[in-house]
Amino acid sequence: MYELMVRRDFVAQHFLTVPNCGPENEWHSHHFELEVLLQGASLNKHGYLVDIDEVKEALDAIVDRYQDTTLNDLPEFDGLNPSIEHFARIVCVSLQDQISTQTLDGLQVKIWEDDEAWASYAV
């Protein structure tokens, strides 16, 4: 199985909407780290699992979307608690739509909200 990982980091804000989360219920920033892990058993005719430049461009677009924004204000979080779990799923589905996936068997997004905590979503 081949694996390819690309990483980006950015700052965004949110506040949790579930009760009794203490300071997490207040508007605050996170320095998020986004990791994308792509997996597949075969390579394309160029010897790539996927074109890394295509992945980088897709990640740059995602960073542009979320950098310095408040997640709660974005339509994809409408009605959702803006947890890193929801965030990981939203980013993963978006990447799945943007990346050519003929040779991919798996796509995982992991989002770190700090040095100690992360959530992931995979398709």
N, C-alpha and C positions, 0 to 999 in steps of 0.2 A: 504494500500500500504506500503510495506517495503522499506526502503532506507538504503543504506550502502555507506559511503564516506571514501575514502582513499586519503591521501595527500602526496605529495613529493615537495621538492624545490631543485633548482639547478641554476647555473649561465651559461648563454650562451650569445653569441654575435650576432649582426646583424646590418644591415644598411638598411633603407627603400630605395626603388628604384623609388618611385614616386617623381616627381620634387617638389621643394619648401617646403620641410618638415623641413627646418632649421637644427638644430643639429641632428635630427633623420636620416638625409641623410648621416651622418658620422658614421663610425664603432663605436659601443659602446656596453657595457654589460648591461644585466638585471639580477636581482636576481628573476627568475621566481618562482612562486608557482603554482603547478599543483594539481587540485582537480578533483577527479573522483567520480561522483555520480551514483550509480546503483539503479534501481528501479524495483520492481516486486510485484505482488499480491500474489505469493505463494512461499513456501520454498521447497527445495529439501528434500530427505528422511533423511538427517542429520540435518535438521532444519536450513539450511543456505539458504540465497538468492543466494549467490555465495561463493565459498571458498575464504576467505579473503587472504590466503597465495598465491593463484593463482593471485589475483589482485596485491598484493604487488610485486610478482616476475615480473609481466608484467610491472608495473611501474618502478621497478628497471632497467629493460632492456631499457625502454624509457629514463630514466635519464642517463644511461650509453651512450646511443646514442647521446644525445644532450649536456651533460655536457661539458663545456669549448670548444664548437665548434662555428663556425660562421654559422648560419643557411643558409645564402646565398650560402654557398659552398656545401650544401647537395643536392643530386639529387631530393628529394621530394619537394624542393623549386625551382627547375629549372623553369624559366620563371614566377615565382610568386614574388610579393612583399612580403617579409617575415613578414607579419603582425601577430599580435596575433590571429586574426580571422582565417587566414589560418593555423597557428600553431595548434590552438584548433581542427580544422577539421582533420588535418593530424594525430594528436595524438588519437583522438576519433576513427577514422577508424582503426588505428593500434591496439588499445585496443579491438575493436570489433572482430578483427581477432584472438586475443590471448586469450580471456576469454571465458570460457564455458557459453553460454547465454541461456540455455534452460528455466530457470526460470525468465529471465529478460524481463521486458516490456520497459525499458528505460536505456540508458547509456548517461551520459552527462560529458563532459570534460570542465572545466573552468580553464583558465590560466590567472594568475595575472602577469602583467609585473612590477608592483610597488604597493604601498599601496593604490593607488587611481583608477587604471584602470585594467579591465579584459575583456576577451572575452570568449564566450562559444560556443560549438557545441554539438548537441544531435542527437542521433538516436533512 
